[in-house]
Every structure is written in C-alpha cells, then in structure tokens.
C-alpha cells in the first residue's frame, strides 16, 4: 500500500482536530457495534486507539496555544452540557 503525505493548512488542522475531539467526547466506551436511535441503524464506533493516533498526528500541525484553546472550548461545552442535564433532571 502506497503512503501519502497528508498536507493541511492551519485552519484545516484546527477543524479536523475539533471534529475528532468532539467525536471522542461523545464516543461510546466500547468498540462494539451499537444502535443509533436517531438514524435507526447500527454503527461501529471508531476505536479509541485510532482516535488517539489521529489526534497525536494533528497535534504536529497545531501550535500548542491553539490546541489548548480548542481543548478548553470542548471542556467548557462538556461542563455546560452536564449542568444543563442536571438542571433538566430537577424539573
């Protein structure tokens, strides 16, 4: 199999990093196929090992500060989602 070099602009690397981190945040814990109610179909998740590998490769394209900003943004969204879910349960 022939290897191709992936070339990304900073904007493309940032977008790809965000996409993978968002997927990782909501990914199922296991690697087994699961049922997706929304699409009414079974899906096989991307293995966590593969996601970590992709993230590590993207890290080479991003400046450290930019990566930290994206991570903090995703962590902030996660905290807001958790607080929303908790407040929703109280209703």
PDB file of N, CA, C and O in Angstrom:
ATOM      1  N   UNK A   1       0.840  -1.170   0.000  1.00  0.00           N
ATOM      2  CA  UNK A   1       0.000   0.000   0.000  1.00  0.00           C
ATOM      3  C   UNK A   1       0.890   1.241   0.000  1.00  0.00           C
ATOM      4  O   UNK A   1       1.829   1.339   0.790  1.00  0.00           O
ATOM      5  N   UNK A   2       0.599   2.158  -0.864  1.00  0.00           N
ATOM      6  CA  UNK A   2       1.408   3.363  -1.006  1.00  0.00           C
ATOM      7  C   UNK A   2       1.044   4.375   0.072  1.00  0.00           C
ATOM      8  O   UNK A   2      -0.135   4.582   0.360  1.00  0.00           O
ATOM      9  N   UNK A   3       2.061   5.012   0.675  1.00  0.00           N
ATOM     10  CA  UNK A   3       1.833   6.038   1.692  1.00  0.00           C
ATOM     11  C   UNK A   3       1.698   7.394   1.020  1.00  0.00           C
ATOM     12  O   UNK A   3       2.465   7.749   0.125  1.00  0.00           O
ATOM     13  N   UNK A   4       0.710   8.134   1.473  1.00  0.00           N
ATOM     14  CA  UNK A   4       0.534   9.501   1.013  1.00  0.00           C
ATOM     15  C   UNK A   4       0.782  10.431   2.178  1.00  0.00           C
ATOM     16  O   UNK A   4       0.387  10.139   3.306  1.00  0.00           O
ATOM     17  N   UNK A   5       1.429  11.541   1.918  1.00  0.00           N
ATOM     18  CA  UNK A   5       1.626  12.539   2.954  1.00  0.00           C
ATOM     19  C   UNK A   5       0.402  13.429   3.023  1.00  0.00           C
ATOM     20  O   UNK A   5      -0.097  13.912   2.006  1.00  0.00           O
ATOM     21  N   UNK A   6      -0.066  13.633   4.229  1.00  0.00           N
ATOM     22  CA  UNK A   6      -1.213  14.498   4.441  1.00  0.00           C
ATOM     23  C   UNK A   6      -0.709  15.918   4.649  1.00  0.00           C
ATOM     24  O   UNK A   6       0.124  16.168   5.520  1.00  0.00           O
ATOM     25  N   UNK A   7      -1.206  16.827   3.860  1.00  0.00           N
ATOM     26  CA  UNK A   7      -0.806  18.227   3.989  1.00  0.00           C
ATOM     27  C   UNK A   7      -2.045  19.034   4.348  1.00  0.00           C
ATOM     28  O   UNK A   7      -3.049  19.015   3.636  1.00  0.00           O
ATOM     29  N   UNK A   8      -1.954  19.741   5.466  1.00  0.00           N
ATOM     30  CA  UNK A   8      -3.086  20.529   5.944  1.00  0.00           C
ATOM     31  C   UNK A   8      -2.652  21.964   6.199  1.00  0.00           C
ATOM     32  O   UNK A   8      -1.521  22.229   6.606  1.00  0.00           O
ATOM     33  N   UNK A   9      -3.572  22.878   5.950  1.00  0.00           N
ATOM     34  CA  UNK A   9      -3.340  24.255   6.379  1.00  0.00           C
ATOM     35  C   UNK A   9      -3.631  24.299   7.877  1.00  0.00           C
ATOM     36  O   UNK A   9      -4.187  23.351   8.432  1.00  0.00           O
ATOM     37  N   UNK A  10      -3.261  25.382   8.520  1.00  0.00           N
ATOM     38  CA  UNK A  10      -3.539  25.513   9.951  1.00  0.00           C
ATOM     39  C   UNK A  10      -5.040  25.458  10.223  1.00  0.00           C
ATOM     40  O   UNK A  10      -5.480  24.857  11.203  1.00  0.00           O
ATOM     41  N   UNK A  11      -5.818  26.087   9.353  1.00  0.00           N
ATOM     42  CA  UNK A  11      -7.272  26.101   9.514  1.00  0.00           C
ATOM     43  C   UNK A  11      -7.853  24.692   9.359  1.00  0.00           C
ATOM     44  O   UNK A  11      -8.750  24.298  10.104  1.00  0.00           O
ATOM     45  N   UNK A  12      -7.340  23.946   8.394  1.00  0.00           N
ATOM     46  CA  UNK A  12      -7.807  22.575   8.188  1.00  0.00           C
ATOM     47  C   UNK A  12      -7.438  21.690   9.374  1.00  0.00           C
ATOM     48  O   UNK A  12      -8.244  20.875   9.821  1.00  0.00           O
ATOM     49  N   UNK A  13      -6.220  21.852   9.881  1.00  0.00           N
ATOM     50  CA  UNK A  13      -5.787  21.071  11.043  1.00  0.00           C
ATOM     51  C   UNK A  13      -6.646  21.390  12.251  1.00  0.00           C
ATOM     52  O   UNK A  13      -7.032  20.493  13.000  1.00  0.00           O
ATOM     53  N   UNK A  14      -6.947  22.669  12.443  1.00  0.00           N
ATOM     54  CA  UNK A  14      -7.790  23.078  13.566  1.00  0.00           C
ATOM     55  C   UNK A  14      -9.186  22.469  13.445  1.00  0.00           C
ATOM     56  O   UNK A  14      -9.724  21.943  14.419  1.00  0.00           O
ATOM     57  N   UNK A  15      -9.767  22.540  12.253  1.00  0.00           N
ATOM     58  CA  UNK A  15     -11.103  21.980  12.035  1.00  0.00           C
ATOM     59  C   UNK A  15     -11.115  20.473  12.256  1.00  0.00           C
ATOM     60  O   UNK A  15     -12.021  19.943  12.899  1.00  0.00           O
ATOM     61  N   UNK A  16     -10.119  19.789  11.728  1.00  0.00           N
ATOM     62  CA  UNK A  16     -10.039  18.340  11.886  1.00  0.00           C
ATOM     63  C   UNK A  16      -9.858  17.965  13.353  1.00  0.00           C
ATOM     64  O   UNK A  16     -10.464  17.004  13.829  1.00  0.00           O
ATOM     65  N   UNK A  17      -9.038  18.709  14.061  1.00  0.00           N
ATOM     66  CA  UNK A  17      -8.827  18.456  15.489  1.00  0.00           C
ATOM     67  C   UNK A  17     -10.133  18.620  16.261  1.00  0.00           C
ATOM     68  O   UNK A  17     -10.452  17.796  17.119  1.00  0.00           O
ATOM     69  N   UNK A  18     -10.893  19.679  15.962  1.00  0.00           N
ATOM     70  CA  UNK A  18     -12.184  19.898  16.621  1.00  0.00           C
ATOM     71  C   UNK A  18     -13.150  18.749  16.350  1.00  0.00           C
ATOM     72  O   UNK A  18     -13.831  18.275  17.259  1.00  0.00           O
ATOM     73  N   UNK A  19     -13.204  18.311  15.110  1.00  0.00           N
ATOM     74  CA  UNK A  19     -14.112  17.222  14.732  1.00  0.00           C
ATOM     75  C   UNK A  19     -13.776  15.952  15.497  1.00  0.00           C
ATOM     76  O   UNK A  19     -14.663  15.305  16.053  1.00  0.00           O
ATOM     77  N   UNK A  20     -12.507  15.598  15.526  1.00  0.00           N
ATOM     78  CA  UNK A  20     -12.097  14.365  16.201  1.00  0.00           C
ATOM     79  C   UNK A  20     -12.326  14.467  17.711  1.00  0.00           C
ATOM     80  O   UNK A  20     -12.786  13.508  18.329  1.00  0.00           O
ATOM     81  N   UNK A  21     -12.008  15.625  18.312  1.00  0.00           N
ATOM     82  CA  UNK A  21     -12.212  15.798  19.749  1.00  0.00           C
ATOM     83  C   UNK A  21     -13.696  15.747  20.103  1.00  0.00           C
ATOM     84  O   UNK A  21     -14.063  15.180  21.133  1.00  0.00           O
ATOM     85  N   UNK A  22     -14.547  16.327  19.273  1.00  0.00           N
ATOM     86  CA  UNK A  22     -15.998  16.255  19.519  1.00  0.00           C
ATOM     87  C   UNK A  22     -16.485  14.813  19.426  1.00  0.00           C
ATOM     88  O   UNK A  22     -17.278  14.366  20.254  1.00  0.00           O
ATOM     89  N   UNK A  23     -16.011  14.090  18.424  1.00  0.00           N
ATOM     90  CA  UNK A  23     -16.392  12.684  18.289  1.00  0.00           C
ATOM     91  C   UNK A  23     -15.913  11.902  19.509  1.00  0.00           C
ATOM     92  O   UNK A  23     -16.656  11.094  20.067  1.00  0.00           O
ATOM     93  N   UNK A  24     -14.682  12.144  19.915  1.00  0.00           N
ATOM     94  CA  UNK A  24     -14.108  11.433  21.051  1.00  0.00           C
ATOM     95  C   UNK A  24     -14.916  11.689  22.324  1.00  0.00           C
ATOM     96  O   UNK A  24     -15.120  10.782  23.132  1.00  0.00           O
ATOM     97  N   UNK A  25     -15.371  12.921  22.494  1.00  0.00           N
ATOM     98  CA  UNK A  25     -16.143  13.300  23.677  1.00  0.00           C
ATOM     99  C   UNK A  25     -17.429  12.486  23.777  1.00  0.00           C
ATOM    100  O   UNK A  25     -17.811  12.062  24.868  1.00  0.00           O
ATOM    101  N   UNK A  26     -18.089  12.268  22.664  1.00  0.00           N
ATOM    102  CA  UNK A  26     -19.382  11.587  22.656  1.00  0.00           C
ATOM    103  C   UNK A  26     -19.306  10.124  22.230  1.00  0.00           C
ATOM    104  O   UNK A  26     -20.336   9.463  22.103  1.00  0.00           O
ATOM    105  N   UNK A  27     -18.110   9.619  22.012  1.00  0.00           N
ATOM    106  CA  UNK A  27     -17.949   8.253  21.515  1.00  0.00           C
ATOM    107  C   UNK A  27     -18.355   7.234  22.588  1.00  0.00           C
ATOM    108  O   UNK A  27     -18.157   7.463  23.781  1.00  0.00           O
ATOM    109  N   UNK A  28     -18.920   6.120  22.151  1.00  0.00           N
ATOM    110  CA  UNK A  28     -19.245   5.060  23.099  1.00  0.00           C
ATOM    111  C   UNK A  28     -17.975   4.502  23.731  1.00  0.00           C
ATOM    112  O   UNK A  28     -16.895   4.570  23.144  1.00  0.00           O
ATOM    113  N   UNK A  29     -18.114   3.960  24.913  1.00  0.00           N
ATOM    114  CA  UNK A  29     -16.955   3.435  25.639  1.00  0.00           C
ATOM    115  C   UNK A  29     -16.328   2.220  24.957  1.00  0.00           C
ATOM    116  O   UNK A  29     -15.104   2.099  24.907  1.00  0.00           O
ATOM    117  N   UNK A  30     -17.147   1.339  24.442  1.00  0.00           N
ATOM    118  CA  UNK A  30     -16.630   0.115  23.836  1.00  0.00           C
ATOM    119  C   UNK A  30     -16.428   0.242  22.342  1.00  0.00           C
ATOM    120  O   UNK A  30     -16.806   1.237  21.724  1.00  0.00           O
ATOM    121  N   UNK A  31     -15.822  -0.790  21.776  1.00  0.00           N
ATOM    122  CA  UNK A  31     -15.586  -0.815  20.331  1.00  0.00           C
ATOM    123  C   UNK A  31     -16.640  -1.638  19.600  1.00  0.00           C
ATOM    124  O   UNK A  31     -16.541  -1.843  18.391  1.00  0.00           O
ATOM    125  N   UNK A  32     -17.645  -2.107  20.326  1.00  0.00           N
ATOM    126  CA  UNK A  32     -18.669  -2.955  19.714  1.00  0.00           C
ATOM    127  C   UNK A  32     -19.714  -2.114  18.998  1.00  0.00           C
ATOM    128  O   UNK A  32     -19.922  -0.940  19.306  1.00  0.00           O
ATOM    129  N   UNK A  33     -20.350  -2.739  18.054  1.00  0.00           N
ATOM    130  CA  UNK A  33     -21.409  -2.099  17.296  1.00  0.00           C
ATOM    131  C   UNK A  33     -22.526  -1.658  18.245  1.00  0.00           C
ATOM    132  O   UNK A  33     -22.825  -2.355  19.214  1.00  0.00           O
ATOM    133  N   UNK A  34     -23.140  -0.511  17.973  1.00  0.00           N
ATOM    134  CA  UNK A  34     -24.230  -0.013  18.810  1.00  0.00           C
ATOM    135  C   UNK A  34     -25.363   0.487  17.927  1.00  0.00           C
ATOM    136  O   UNK A  34     -25.178   0.765  16.742  1.00  0.00           O
ATOM    137  N   UNK A  35     -26.542   0.595  18.537  1.00  0.00           N
ATOM    138  CA  UNK A  35     -27.719   1.048  17.806  1.00  0.00           C
ATOM    139  C   UNK A  35     -27.880   2.553  17.967  1.00  0.00           C
ATOM    140  O   UNK A  35     -27.865   3.062  19.087  1.00  0.00           O
ATOM    141  N   UNK A  36     -28.033   3.265  16.860  1.00  0.00           N
ATOM    142  CA  UNK A  36     -28.240   4.708  16.859  1.00  0.00           C
ATOM    143  C   UNK A  36     -29.714   4.973  16.598  1.00  0.00           C
ATOM    144  O   UNK A  36     -30.196   4.788  15.481  1.00  0.00           O
ATOM    145  N   UNK A  37     -30.436   5.409  17.641  1.00  0.00           N
ATOM    146  CA  UNK A  37     -31.873   5.660  17.527  1.00  0.00           C
ATOM    147  C   UNK A  37     -32.204   6.720  16.481  1.00  0.00           C
ATOM    148  O   UNK A  37     -33.176   6.597  15.736  1.00  0.00           O
ATOM    149  N   UNK A  38     -31.376   7.762  16.439  1.00  0.00           N
ATOM    150  CA  UNK A  38     -31.661   8.882  15.556  1.00  0.00           C
ATOM    151  C   UNK A  38     -31.693   8.436  14.091  1.00  0.00           C
ATOM    152  O   UNK A  38     -32.592   8.814  13.340  1.00  0.00           O
ATOM    153  N   UNK A  39     -30.712   7.637  13.696  1.00  0.00           N
ATOM    154  CA  UNK A  39     -30.625   7.186  12.310  1.00  0.00           C
ATOM    155  C   UNK A  39     -31.265   5.817  12.092  1.00  0.00           C
ATOM    156  O   UNK A  39     -31.340   5.336  10.961  1.00  0.00           O
ATOM    157  N   UNK A  40     -31.728   5.189  13.182  1.00  0.00           N
ATOM    158  CA  UNK A  40     -32.370   3.883  13.116  1.00  0.00           C
ATOM    159  C   UNK A  40     -31.480   2.862  12.399  1.00  0.00           C
ATOM    160  O   UNK A  40     -31.908   2.174  11.472  1.00  0.00           O
ATOM    161  N   UNK A  41     -30.227   2.791  12.861  1.00  0.00           N
ATOM    162  CA  UNK A  41     -29.283   1.846  12.271  1.00  0.00           C
ATOM    163  C   UNK A  41     -28.198   1.486  13.281  1.00  0.00           C
ATOM    164  O   UNK A  41     -28.009   2.171  14.287  1.00  0.00           O
ATOM    165  N   UNK A  42     -27.503   0.416  12.995  1.00  0.00           N
ATOM    166  CA  UNK A  42     -26.381   0.003  13.830  1.00  0.00           C
ATOM    167  C   UNK A  42     -25.106   0.639  13.283  1.00  0.00           C
ATOM    168  O   UNK A  42     -24.923   0.760  12.072  1.00  0.00           O
ATOM    169  N   UNK A  43     -24.228   1.044  14.206  1.00  0.00           N
ATOM    170  CA  UNK A  43     -22.975   1.678  13.816  1.00  0.00           C
ATOM    171  C   UNK A  43     -21.820   1.031  14.563  1.00  0.00           C
ATOM    172  O   UNK A  43     -21.975   0.560  15.690  1.00  0.00           O
ATOM    173  N   UNK A  44     -20.668   1.017  13.922  1.00  0.00           N
ATOM    174  CA  UNK A  44     -19.446   0.549  14.560  1.00  0.00           C
ATOM    175  C   UNK A  44     -18.608   1.776  14.885  1.00  0.00           C
ATOM    176  O   UNK A  44     -18.214   2.514  13.982  1.00  0.00           O
ATOM    177  N   UNK A  45     -18.330   2.004  16.176  1.00  0.00           N
ATOM    178  CA  UNK A  45     -17.570   3.205  16.535  1.00  0.00           C
ATOM    179  C   UNK A  45     -16.109   3.118  16.101  1.00  0.00           C
ATOM    180  O   UNK A  45     -15.575   2.034  15.865  1.00  0.00           O
ATOM    181  N   UNK A  46     -15.487   4.273  16.002  1.00  0.00           N
ATOM    182  CA  UNK A  46     -14.052   4.332  15.727  1.00  0.00           C
ATOM    183  C   UNK A  46     -13.337   3.962  17.018  1.00  0.00           C
ATOM    184  O   UNK A  46     -13.675   4.474  18.085  1.00  0.00           O
ATOM    185  N   UNK A  47     -12.365   3.090  16.927  1.00  0.00           N
ATOM    186  CA  UNK A  47     -11.647   2.643  18.118  1.00  0.00           C
ATOM    187  C   UNK A  47     -10.900   3.811  18.753  1.00  0.00           C
ATOM    188  O   UNK A  47     -10.356   4.670  18.058  1.00  0.00           O
ATOM    189  N   UNK A  48     -10.884   3.827  20.085  1.00  0.00           N
ATOM    190  CA  UNK A  48     -10.215   4.902  20.822  1.00  0.00           C
ATOM    191  C   UNK A  48      -8.731   4.983  20.468  1.00  0.00           C
ATOM    192  O   UNK A  48      -8.164   6.075  20.429  1.00  0.00           O
ATOM    193  N   UNK A  49      -8.103   3.847  20.213  1.00  0.00           N
ATOM    194  CA  UNK A  49      -6.695   3.819  19.836  1.00  0.00           C
ATOM    195  C   UNK A  49      -6.475   4.582  18.522  1.00  0.00           C
ATOM    196  O   UNK A  49      -5.489   5.304  18.374  1.00  0.00           O
ATOM    197  N   UNK A  50      -7.384   4.417  17.591  1.00  0.00           N
ATOM    198  CA  UNK A  50      -7.304   5.108  16.297  1.00  0.00           C
ATOM    199  C   UNK A  50      -7.507   6.607  16.498  1.00  0.00           C
ATOM    200  O   UNK A  50      -6.787   7.416  15.912  1.00  0.00           O
ATOM    201  N   UNK A  51      -8.497   6.985  17.333  1.00  0.00           N
ATOM    202  CA  UNK A  51      -8.736   8.405  17.582  1.00  0.00           C
ATOM    203  C   UNK A  51      -7.521   9.066  18.226  1.00  0.00           C
ATOM    204  O   UNK A  51      -7.144  10.173  17.842  1.00  0.00           O
ATOM    205  N   UNK A  52      -6.913   8.405  19.191  1.00  0.00           N
ATOM    206  CA  UNK A  52      -5.720   8.955  19.850  1.00  0.00           C
ATOM    207  C   UNK A  52      -4.585   9.135  18.839  1.00  0.00           C
ATOM    208  O   UNK A  52      -3.870  10.136  18.877  1.00  0.00           O
ATOM    209  N   UNK A  53      -4.426   8.179  17.950  1.00  0.00           N
ATOM    210  CA  UNK A  53      -3.387   8.254  16.929  1.00  0.00           C
ATOM    211  C   UNK A  53      -3.622   9.456  16.009  1.00  0.00           C
ATOM    212  O   UNK A  53      -2.687  10.192  15.691  1.00  0.00           O
ATOM    213  N   UNK A  54      -4.852   9.647  15.592  1.00  0.00           N
ATOM    214  CA  UNK A  54      -5.192  10.776  14.720  1.00  0.00           C
ATOM    215  C   UNK A  54      -4.933  12.091  15.444  1.00  0.00           C
ATOM    216  O   UNK A  54      -4.347  13.016  14.881  1.00  0.00           O
ATOM    217  N   UNK A  55      -5.375  12.168  16.700  1.00  0.00           N
ATOM    218  CA  UNK A  55      -5.173  13.390  17.491  1.00  0.00           C
ATOM    219  C   UNK A  55      -3.691  13.704  17.627  1.00  0.00           C
ATOM    220  O   UNK A  55      -3.282  14.856  17.483  1.00  0.00           O
ATOM    221  N   UNK A  56      -2.891  12.688  17.902  1.00  0.00           N
ATOM    222  CA  UNK A  56      -1.445  12.912  18.039  1.00  0.00           C
ATOM    223  C   UNK A  56      -0.827  13.430  16.743  1.00  0.00           C
ATOM    224  O   UNK A  56       0.055  14.289  16.776  1.00  0.00           O
ATOM    225  N   UNK A  57      -1.280  12.918  15.614  1.00  0.00           N
ATOM    226  CA  UNK A  57      -0.755  13.372  14.329  1.00  0.00           C
ATOM    227  C   UNK A  57      -1.183  14.801  14.020  1.00  0.00           C
ATOM    228  O   UNK A  57      -0.402  15.583  13.478  1.00  0.00           O
ATOM    229  N   UNK A  58      -2.423  15.141  14.365  1.00  0.00           N
ATOM    230  CA  UNK A  58      -2.906  16.503  14.131  1.00  0.00           C
ATOM    231  C   UNK A  58      -2.158  17.486  15.024  1.00  0.00           C
ATOM    232  O   UNK A  58      -1.909  18.625  14.631  1.00  0.00           O
ATOM    233  N   UNK A  59      -1.801  17.043  16.225  1.00  0.00           N
ATOM    234  CA  UNK A  59      -1.067  17.912  17.154  1.00  0.00           C
ATOM    235  C   UNK A  59       0.207  18.459  16.529  1.00  0.00           C
ATOM    236  O   UNK A  59       0.640  19.558  16.875  1.00  0.00           O
ATOM    237  N   UNK A  60       0.804  17.722  15.628  1.00  0.00           N
ATOM    238  CA  UNK A  60       2.025  18.176  14.963  1.00  0.00           C
ATOM    239  C   UNK A  60       1.781  19.404  14.084  1.00  0.00           C
ATOM    240  O   UNK A  60       2.706  20.174  13.823  1.00  0.00           O
ATOM    241  N   UNK A  61       0.540  19.590  13.627  1.00  0.00           N
ATOM    242  CA  UNK A  61       0.201  20.714  12.760  1.00  0.00           C
ATOM    243  C   UNK A  61      -0.183  21.965  13.542  1.00  0.00           C
ATOM    244  O   UNK A  61      -0.039  23.081  13.042  1.00  0.00           O
ATOM    245  N   UNK A  62      -0.672  21.780  14.772  1.00  0.00           N
ATOM    246  CA  UNK A  62      -1.230  22.904  15.527  1.00  0.00           C
ATOM    247  C   UNK A  62      -0.233  23.503  16.513  1.00  0.00           C
ATOM    248  O   UNK A  62       0.518  22.775  17.162  1.00  0.00           O
ATOM    249  N   UNK A  63      -0.227  24.820  16.622  1.00  0.00           N
ATOM    250  CA  UNK A  63       0.555  25.434  17.693  1.00  0.00           C
ATOM    251  C   UNK A  63      -0.060  25.043  19.049  1.00  0.00           C
ATOM    252  O   UNK A  63      -1.269  24.841  19.155  1.00  0.00           O
ATOM    253  N   UNK A  64       0.773  24.941  20.060  1.00  0.00           N
ATOM    254  CA  UNK A  64       0.325  24.492  21.379  1.00  0.00           C
ATOM    255  C   UNK A  64      -0.811  25.369  21.909  1.00  0.00           C
ATOM    256  O   UNK A  64      -1.783  24.850  22.459  1.00  0.00           O
ATOM    257  N   UNK A  65      -0.703  26.670  21.753  1.00  0.00           N
ATOM    258  CA  UNK A  65      -1.723  27.585  22.264  1.00  0.00           C
ATOM    259  C   UNK A  65      -3.081  27.331  21.598  1.00  0.00           C
ATOM    260  O   UNK A  65      -4.117  27.325  22.264  1.00  0.00           O
ATOM    261  N   UNK A  66      -3.061  27.126  20.303  1.00  0.00           N
ATOM    262  CA  UNK A  66      -4.297  26.888  19.556  1.00  0.00           C
ATOM    263  C   UNK A  66      -4.944  25.577  20.007  1.00  0.00           C
ATOM    264  O   UNK A  66      -6.162  25.512  20.174  1.00  0.00           O
ATOM    265  N   UNK A  67      -4.137  24.535  20.203  1.00  0.00           N
ATOM    266  CA  UNK A  67      -4.640  23.248  20.667  1.00  0.00           C
ATOM    267  C   UNK A  67      -5.274  23.386  22.051  1.00  0.00           C
ATOM    268  O   UNK A  67      -6.343  22.830  22.305  1.00  0.00           O
ATOM    269  N   UNK A  68      -4.617  24.122  22.938  1.00  0.00           N
ATOM    270  CA  UNK A  68      -5.143  24.322  24.293  1.00  0.00           C
ATOM    271  C   UNK A  68      -6.463  25.085  24.273  1.00  0.00           C
ATOM    272  O   UNK A  68      -7.361  24.786  25.061  1.00  0.00           O
ATOM    273  N   UNK A  69      -6.591  26.066  23.382  1.00  0.00           N
ATOM    274  CA  UNK A  69      -7.842  26.816  23.257  1.00  0.00           C
ATOM    275  C   UNK A  69      -8.985  25.905  22.818  1.00  0.00           C
ATOM    276  O   UNK A  69     -10.094  25.995  23.344  1.00  0.00           O
ATOM    277  N   UNK A  70      -8.714  25.042  21.867  1.00  0.00           N
ATOM    278  CA  UNK A  70      -9.738  24.102  21.393  1.00  0.00           C
ATOM    279  C   UNK A  70     -10.115  23.135  22.517  1.00  0.00           C
ATOM    280  O   UNK A  70     -11.297  22.884  22.750  1.00  0.00           O
ATOM    281  N   UNK A  71      -9.120  22.598  23.205  1.00  0.00           N
ATOM    282  CA  UNK A  71      -9.394  21.674  24.314  1.00  0.00           C
ATOM    283  C   UNK A  71     -10.243  22.349  25.384  1.00  0.00           C
ATOM    284  O   UNK A  71     -11.201  21.756  25.879  1.00  0.00           O
ATOM    285  N   UNK A  72      -9.901  23.583  25.746  1.00  0.00           N
ATOM    286  CA  UNK A  72     -10.660  24.309  26.763  1.00  0.00           C
ATOM    287  C   UNK A  72     -12.085  24.591  26.304  1.00  0.00           C
ATOM    288  O   UNK A  72     -13.022  24.545  27.101  1.00  0.00           O
ATOM    289  N   UNK A  73     -12.244  24.882  25.015  1.00  0.00           N
ATOM    290  CA  UNK A  73     -13.576  25.120  24.456  1.00  0.00           C
ATOM    291  C   UNK A  73     -14.425  23.858  24.566  1.00  0.00           C
ATOM    292  O   UNK A  73     -15.589  23.926  24.960  1.00  0.00           O
ATOM    293  N   UNK A  74     -13.859  22.722  24.224  1.00  0.00           N
ATOM    294  CA  UNK A  74     -14.593  21.458  24.284  1.00  0.00           C
ATOM    295  C   UNK A  74     -14.896  21.079  25.730  1.00  0.00           C
ATOM    296  O   UNK A  74     -15.990  20.604  26.032  1.00  0.00           O
ATOM    297  N   UNK A  75     -13.932  21.287  26.620  1.00  0.00           N
ATOM    298  CA  UNK A  75     -14.162  21.003  28.038  1.00  0.00           C
ATOM    299  C   UNK A  75     -15.264  21.913  28.567  1.00  0.00           C
ATOM    300  O   UNK A  75     -16.122  21.468  29.328  1.00  0.00           O
ATOM    301  N   UNK A  76     -15.246  23.182  28.170  1.00  0.00           N
ATOM    302  CA  UNK A  76     -16.285  24.117  28.589  1.00  0.00           C
ATOM    303  C   UNK A  76     -17.653  23.693  28.099  1.00  0.00           C
ATOM    304  O   UNK A  76     -18.629  23.780  28.844  1.00  0.00           O
ATOM    305  N   UNK A  77     -17.742  23.236  26.861  1.00  0.00           N
ATOM    306  CA  UNK A  77     -19.014  22.758  26.330  1.00  0.00           C
ATOM    307  C   UNK A  77     -19.490  21.542  27.095  1.00  0.00           C
ATOM    308  O   UNK A  77     -20.682  21.413  27.373  1.00  0.00           O
ATOM    309  N   UNK A  78     -18.580  20.651  27.439  1.00  0.00           N
ATOM    310  CA  UNK A  78     -18.943  19.455  28.185  1.00  0.00           C
ATOM    311  C   UNK A  78     -19.512  19.840  29.548  1.00  0.00           C
ATOM    312  O   UNK A  78     -20.524  19.283  29.971  1.00  0.00           O
ATOM    313  N   UNK A  79     -18.880  20.781  30.236  1.00  0.00           N
ATOM    314  CA  UNK A  79     -19.367  21.216  31.538  1.00  0.00           C
ATOM    315  C   UNK A  79     -20.746  21.846  31.422  1.00  0.00           C
ATOM    316  O   UNK A  79     -21.610  21.599  32.264  1.00  0.00           O
ATOM    317  N   UNK A  80     -20.968  22.664  30.380  1.00  0.00           N
ATOM    318  CA  UNK A  80     -22.275  23.284  30.181  1.00  0.00           C
ATOM    319  C   UNK A  80     -23.339  22.225  29.910  1.00  0.00           C
ATOM    320  O   UNK A  80     -24.458  22.326  30.413  1.00  0.00           O
ATOM    321  N   UNK A  81     -22.995  21.208  29.114  1.00  0.00           N
ATOM    322  CA  UNK A  81     -23.946  20.139  28.818  1.00  0.00           C
ATOM    323  C   UNK A  81     -24.303  19.384  30.089  1.00  0.00           C
ATOM    324  O   UNK A  81     -25.470  19.058  30.308  1.00  0.00           O
ATOM    325  N   UNK A  82     -23.306  19.101  30.934  1.00  0.00           N
ATOM    326  CA  UNK A  82     -23.569  18.382  32.179  1.00  0.00           C
ATOM    327  C   UNK A  82     -24.460  19.202  33.098  1.00  0.00           C
ATOM    328  O   UNK A  82     -25.393  18.663  33.693  1.00  0.00           O
ATOM    329  N   UNK A  83     -24.186  20.503  33.225  1.00  0.00           N
ATOM    330  CA  UNK A  83     -25.009  21.328  34.105  1.00  0.00           C
ATOM    331  C   UNK A  83     -26.430  21.443  33.551  1.00  0.00           C
ATOM    332  O   UNK A  83     -27.388  21.485  34.323  1.00  0.00           O
ATOM    333  N   UNK A  84     -26.578  21.494  32.225  1.00  0.00           N
ATOM    334  CA  UNK A  84     -27.900  21.532  31.617  1.00  0.00           C
ATOM    335  C   UNK A  84     -28.661  20.249  31.916  1.00  0.00           C
ATOM    336  O   UNK A  84     -29.837  20.285  32.278  1.00  0.00           O
ATOM    337  N   UNK A  85     -27.983  19.116  31.763  1.00  0.00           N
ATOM    338  CA  UNK A  85     -28.618  17.825  32.041  1.00  0.00           C
ATOM    339  C   UNK A  85     -29.036  17.721  33.492  1.00  0.00           C
ATOM    340  O   UNK A  85     -30.119  17.215  33.788  1.00  0.00           O
ATOM    341  N   UNK A  86     -28.192  18.192  34.408  1.00  0.00           N
ATOM    342  CA  UNK A  86     -28.536  18.155  35.827  1.00  0.00           C
ATOM    343  C   UNK A  86     -29.724  19.053  36.140  1.00  0.00           C
ATOM    344  O   UNK A  86     -30.617  18.658  36.889  1.00  0.00           O
ATOM    345  N   UNK A  87     -29.744  20.252  35.577  1.00  0.00           N
ATOM    346  CA  UNK A  87     -30.861  21.155  35.823  1.00  0.00           C
ATOM    347  C   UNK A  87     -32.137  20.633  35.179  1.00  0.00           C
ATOM    348  O   UNK A  87     -33.227  20.860  35.705  1.00  0.00           O
ATOM    349  N   UNK A  88     -32.024  19.942  34.055  1.00  0.00           N
ATOM    350  CA  UNK A  88     -33.186  19.380  33.388  1.00  0.00           C
ATOM    351  C   UNK A  88     -33.803  18.261  34.234  1.00  0.00           C
ATOM    352  O   UNK A  88     -35.024  18.109  34.274  1.00  0.00           O
ATOM    353  N   UNK A  89     -32.959  17.486  34.904  1.00  0.00           N
ATOM    354  CA  UNK A  89     -33.449  16.399  35.765  1.00  0.00           C
ATOM    355  C   UNK A  89     -34.252  16.921  36.939  1.00  0.00           C
ATOM    356  O   UNK A  89     -35.156  16.240  37.424  1.00  0.00           O
ATOM    357  N   UNK A  90     -33.933  18.130  37.405  1.00  0.00           N
ATOM    358  CA  UNK A  90     -34.608  18.707  38.553  1.00  0.00           C
ATOM    359  C   UNK A  90     -36.024  19.140  38.229  1.00  0.00           C
ATOM    360  O   UNK A  90     -36.851  19.287  39.129  1.00  0.00           O
ATOM    361  N   UNK A  91     -36.308  19.344  36.963  1.00  0.00           N
ATOM    362  CA  UNK A  91     -37.652  19.821  36.548  1.00  0.00           C
ATOM    363  C   UNK A  91     -38.659  18.714  36.639  1.00  0.00           C
ATOM    364  O   UNK A  91     -39.834  18.921  36.335  1.00  0.00           O
TER     365      UNK A  91
END
